[in-house]
């Protein structure tokens, strides 16, 4: 019989739908401290606690592991040599968060353009003040990261009249959702007329620290930076400097480095900053959708069928079709 190990965390809900897994497998639930022991002889591993780094230290016990599923979109925590070289098939929550995160980005664009933070502050002070807002139709966005999440962002921004270009590991034309896709290694060459710079990139060697002083200096002063990728893709001190000096007009940040952001950090209070706690994908029912996706993968696994998509750990993402 197949053995499935599920890594969870204290207090994390065990979906009732998972009960049927025991029909096809020995199921071992474990928390981080017991992962190594639970991995011995296990064929498959579900990282239900998708923030845990415990697998790195437990890989030595993975003597039978053939499949790892991470219940997250990002797989940067899995790109360590022991797993990359292991050969186990890796899948992730590809597609689950696309719509929710794209809505979050559109919401952030509208917050800035319609001056929502200022309006809320005026309301708090009971001040009636008329002023001009911004129109987003005809503005330009550059989305760095053209996978499922980046593509859905482009579709929603395009639907409200924003011209959307992309940036990825290689340049190409003729894309249905992007006016052009630029080489992210030459990002600064394409920022001179950008109103909305969106970080939707996976965290890889190439994207770590990608959004730095040079990038922010290349943007027009009216530009806003929106980050929903990974915090470490942005050099935080460079972003703080760009905001303080007016190099850019604002930043909408769902991810930061360090995370969680410590009390007293300048990003909490800088004008033009909107912060949320890494929640852009967490819409109602999101854990149910993660469970449904895993069960679909599980049924394919038991039937010996191919997965809809797999992760290229060396690249750090699910390759585009």
C-alpha positions as CSV (number, residue, x, y, z in Angstrom):
1,X,0.0,0.0,0.0
2,X,1.1,3.6,-0.7
3,X,2.3,5.7,2.2
4,X,1.4,9.4,2.4
5,X,3.0,11.7,4.9
6,X,1.2,15.0,5.5
7,X,3.1,17.8,7.2
8,X,0.8,20.1,9.2
9,X,1.2,22.7,11.9
10,X,-0.4,23.2,15.3
11,X,-4.0,24.3,14.9
12,X,-4.2,23.9,11.1
13,X,-7.5,22.4,10.1
14,X,-7.5,18.9,8.7
15,X,-10.0,18.9,5.8
16,X,-12.8,16.3,6.3
17,X,-12.4,15.5,2.6
18,X,-9.0,14.0,3.4
19,X,-10.6,11.1,5.3
20,X,-10.9,9.2,2.0
21,X,-7.1,9.2,1.5
22,X,-6.9,6.3,4.0
23,X,-8.8,4.1,1.5
24,X,-5.8,4.1,-0.8
25,X,-2.8,4.7,1.6
26,X,-1.3,4.6,5.0
27,X,-1.7,8.3,6.0
28,X,0.8,9.7,8.5
29,X,0.0,13.2,9.9
30,X,3.0,14.9,11.4
31,X,4.3,18.3,12.5
32,X,7.8,19.6,11.8
33,X,9.6,17.8,14.6
34,X,8.4,14.4,13.5
35,X,8.8,14.8,9.8
36,X,12.0,12.8,9.4
37,X,10.5,9.8,11.1
38,X,7.3,10.0,9.2
39,X,9.2,10.2,5.9
40,X,10.8,6.8,6.2
41,X,9.2,4.5,3.7
42,X,6.8,7.2,2.5
43,X,6.0,7.4,-1.2
44,X,4.3,10.8,-1.2
45,X,4.5,14.0,0.9
46,X,1.9,16.7,1.2
47,X,3.2,20.0,2.6
48,X,-0.1,21.2,4.1
49,X,2.1,23.5,6.3
50,X,3.5,25.2,3.2
51,X,5.6,27.8,5.1
52,X,7.6,25.1,7.0
53,X,11.3,24.7,6.1
54,X,11.3,21.3,7.8
55,X,11.8,19.2,4.7
56,X,15.3,20.5,4.1
57,X,16.4,18.9,7.4
58,X,14.4,15.7,6.9
59,X,15.4,14.8,3.4
60,X,17.9,12.2,4.6
61,X,15.0,10.1,5.7
62,X,13.2,10.2,2.4
63,X,14.2,6.7,1.2
64,X,11.1,6.0,-0.9
65,X,9.8,9.5,-1.8
66,X,8.5,9.8,-5.3
67,X,6.1,12.8,-5.1
68,X,6.0,16.1,-3.2
69,X,3.0,18.4,-3.3
70,X,3.3,21.9,-1.8
71,X,0.0,23.6,-1.0
72,X,1.4,26.9,-2.1
73,X,2.1,28.8,-5.3
74,X,5.8,29.6,-4.4
75,X,8.3,26.8,-4.3
76,X,11.4,28.7,-3.3
77,X,11.6,26.9,0.1
78,X,11.9,23.6,-1.9
79,X,14.8,24.6,-4.1
80,X,17.5,23.0,-1.9
81,X,20.1,20.6,-3.4
82,X,18.9,17.5,-1.7
83,X,15.4,17.7,-3.2
84,X,16.5,19.2,-6.5
85,X,18.8,16.2,-7.1
86,X,16.5,13.7,-5.6
87,X,14.3,13.2,-8.6
88,X,10.9,13.2,-6.9
89,X,8.1,14.8,-8.9
90,X,7.0,18.1,-7.4
91,X,3.6,19.8,-7.8
92,X,2.2,22.9,-6.3
93,X,-1.0,25.0,-6.0
94,X,-0.7,26.2,-9.5
95,X,-3.8,28.1,-10.6
96,X,-5.5,28.2,-7.1
97,X,-4.5,31.8,-6.3
98,X,-4.5,33.4,-9.8
99,X,-7.9,35.1,-9.6
100,X,-7.7,36.2,-5.9
101,X,-4.2,37.7,-6.3
102,X,-5.1,39.4,-9.6
103,X,-8.2,41.0,-7.9
104,X,-5.9,42.2,-5.1
105,X,-3.6,43.9,-7.6
106,X,-6.5,45.5,-9.4
107,X,-7.9,46.6,-6.0
108,X,-4.5,48.1,-5.1
109,X,-4.3,50.0,-8.4
110,X,-7.8,51.4,-7.8
111,X,-6.9,52.3,-4.2
112,X,-4.0,54.5,-5.4
113,X,-5.8,56.0,-8.4
114,X,-8.9,56.9,-6.4
115,X,-6.9,58.1,-3.4
116,X,-8.7,55.7,-1.1
117,X,-6.2,56.0,1.8
118,X,-6.5,59.8,1.8
119,X,-10.3,59.6,1.6
120,X,-10.4,57.3,4.7
121,X,-8.1,59.6,6.6
122,X,-10.3,62.6,5.7
123,X,-13.4,60.7,6.8
124,X,-11.7,59.8,10.1
125,X,-11.0,63.5,10.7
126,X,-14.6,64.4,9.6
127,X,-13.3,66.7,6.8
128,X,-15.2,67.2,3.6
129,X,-12.7,67.9,0.9
130,X,-13.3,67.7,-2.9
131,X,-10.2,66.9,-5.0
132,X,-9.3,65.3,-8.4
133,X,-8.7,61.6,-8.7
134,X,-6.9,59.6,-11.3
135,X,-8.2,57.7,-14.3
136,X,-6.5,54.3,-14.9
137,X,-7.6,53.8,-18.5
138,X,-4.7,54.5,-20.7
139,X,-2.1,54.1,-18.0
140,X,0.7,51.5,-18.4
141,X,1.6,48.5,-16.3
142,X,4.6,46.2,-16.4
143,X,4.0,42.8,-14.7
144,X,7.3,41.0,-13.9
145,X,6.4,37.3,-13.9
146,X,4.2,35.9,-16.7
147,X,3.1,32.6,-15.2
148,X,-0.5,31.9,-14.2
149,X,-0.7,34.7,-11.6
150,X,1.0,37.3,-13.7
151,X,-1.1,36.4,-16.7
152,X,-4.4,36.7,-14.8
153,X,-3.2,40.1,-13.4
154,X,-2.6,41.2,-17.0
155,X,-6.1,40.1,-18.0
156,X,-7.8,42.0,-15.2
157,X,-5.7,45.2,-15.7
158,X,-6.3,45.0,-19.4
159,X,-10.0,44.7,-18.9
160,X,-10.1,48.2,-17.3
161,X,-8.1,49.8,-20.1
162,X,-4.6,49.6,-18.8
163,X,-1.9,48.7,-21.3
164,X,0.0,45.8,-19.9
165,X,3.5,44.6,-20.8
166,X,5.3,41.7,-19.1
167,X,8.8,40.7,-18.2
168,X,10.1,37.2,-17.9
169,X,13.3,35.2,-18.3
170,X,13.3,35.7,-22.0
171,X,11.7,38.3,-24.3
172,X,9.0,37.4,-26.8
173,X,6.2,39.0,-28.9
174,X,2.8,37.9,-30.0
175,X,1.3,37.1,-26.6
176,X,-2.5,37.2,-26.1
177,X,-2.4,38.9,-22.7
178,X,0.7,41.2,-22.9
179,X,1.5,43.9,-25.4
180,X,5.1,42.6,-25.3
181,X,7.2,40.4,-23.0
182,X,10.6,41.9,-22.1
183,X,13.7,40.2,-20.8
184,X,13.7,40.8,-17.0
185,X,17.5,40.9,-17.1
186,X,17.0,44.2,-19.0
187,X,14.2,45.5,-16.8
188,X,15.4,49.1,-16.4
189,X,15.3,49.6,-20.2
190,X,11.5,49.3,-20.2
191,X,10.4,51.4,-17.1
192,X,10.5,55.0,-18.4
193,X,6.8,55.2,-19.0
194,X,5.4,52.7,-16.5
195,X,2.7,53.8,-14.1
196,X,2.3,50.4,-12.3
197,X,5.3,48.1,-11.7
198,X,4.0,44.7,-10.5
199,X,6.2,42.1,-8.9
200,X,4.6,38.7,-9.6
201,X,7.8,36.8,-10.1
202,X,8.8,33.5,-8.5
203,X,11.8,33.8,-6.2
204,X,14.9,32.4,-8.0
205,X,18.6,33.4,-8.2
206,X,17.7,35.8,-11.0
207,X,14.9,37.5,-9.2
208,X,16.3,37.8,-5.7
209,X,17.0,41.5,-5.2
210,X,15.7,42.3,-8.7
211,X,13.7,45.3,-7.6
212,X,16.6,47.5,-6.5
213,X,17.8,51.2,-6.5
214,X,18.5,51.0,-10.2
215,X,15.0,49.8,-11.0
216,X,13.2,52.4,-8.8
217,X,15.4,55.2,-10.2
218,X,14.4,54.2,-13.8
219,X,10.6,54.6,-13.0
220,X,8.9,57.9,-13.4
221,X,8.1,59.8,-10.2
222,X,4.3,59.1,-10.7
223,X,4.8,55.3,-10.6
224,X,3.6,52.9,-7.9
225,X,5.2,49.5,-7.1
226,X,2.9,46.6,-6.3
227,X,4.5,43.5,-4.9
228,X,2.7,40.1,-4.5
229,X,5.6,37.8,-5.4
230,X,8.2,37.3,-2.7
231,X,9.6,39.8,-0.3
232,X,13.2,38.9,-1.0
233,X,12.9,39.9,-4.7
234,X,12.9,43.5,-3.4
235,X,15.8,45.3,-1.8
236,X,13.9,46.8,1.1
237,X,16.4,49.6,1.9
238,X,16.3,50.7,-1.8
239,X,12.5,50.8,-1.8
240,X,12.5,52.8,1.4
241,X,14.9,55.3,-0.1
242,X,12.9,55.6,-3.3
243,X,9.7,56.3,-1.3
244,X,11.4,58.8,1.0
245,X,13.0,60.8,-1.8
246,X,10.0,60.8,-4.1
247,X,11.6,58.6,-6.8
248,X,8.3,56.7,-6.9
249,X,4.9,57.8,-5.7
250,X,3.9,54.8,-3.6
251,X,4.0,51.1,-3.0
252,X,1.4,48.4,-2.3
253,X,3.1,45.6,-0.5
254,X,1.5,42.2,0.3
255,X,5.0,40.7,0.7
256,X,8.0,42.3,2.4
257,X,11.5,41.4,3.6
258,X,11.8,40.7,6.5
259,X,8.4,39.1,7.0
260,X,6.6,39.7,9.2
261,X,7.6,43.3,9.1
262,X,8.9,44.2,12.6
263,X,7.4,47.0,14.7
264,X,9.1,50.3,14.0
265,X,10.2,49.5,10.5
266,X,10.0,52.6,8.2
267,X,7.6,50.9,5.8
268,X,4.8,51.0,8.4
269,X,4.6,54.8,8.3
270,X,6.0,56.1,5.0
271,X,3.5,58.1,3.0
272,X,2.2,56.3,-0.1
273,X,2.6,52.8,1.4
274,X,-0.3,50.3,1.6
275,X,0.7,47.2,3.6
276,X,-1.1,43.8,4.0
277,X,0.1,40.7,5.7
278,X,0.8,38.2,2.9
279,X,-2.9,37.6,2.3
280,X,-3.6,38.5,-1.3
281,X,-4.5,34.9,-2.2
282,X,-6.4,34.1,1.0
283,X,-10.0,34.5,-0.2
284,X,-12.9,32.7,1.5
285,X,-12.7,29.0,0.9
286,X,-9.1,29.0,-0.2
287,X,-8.1,26.0,2.0
288,X,-11.0,24.0,0.6
289,X,-9.8,24.8,-2.9
290,X,-6.3,23.6,-2.0
291,X,-7.7,20.4,-0.6
292,X,-9.8,19.8,-3.7
293,X,-6.7,20.3,-5.9
294,X,-4.6,17.9,-3.9
295,X,-7.4,15.2,-4.0
296,X,-7.5,15.6,-7.8
297,X,-3.8,15.1,-8.0
298,X,-4.1,12.2,-5.5
299,X,-6.6,10.4,-7.7
300,X,-4.3,10.8,-10.7
301,X,-1.4,9.5,-8.7
302,X,-3.3,6.4,-7.6
303,X,-4.5,5.8,-11.1
304,X,-0.9,6.2,-12.5
305,X,-1.9,9.2,-14.6
306,X,0.2,12.3,-15.3
307,X,-0.3,15.5,-13.3
308,X,-1.8,18.5,-15.1
309,X,1.5,20.3,-14.5
310,X,4.7,19.8,-12.5
311,X,7.3,22.2,-11.1
312,X,10.8,22.6,-12.6
313,X,12.7,23.0,-9.3
314,X,15.9,24.1,-11.1
315,X,14.0,26.9,-12.7
316,X,11.8,27.6,-9.7
317,X,8.3,27.5,-11.3
318,X,5.8,25.6,-13.4
319,X,7.0,26.0,-17.0
320,X,4.6,27.7,-19.4
321,X,3.0,25.5,-22.0
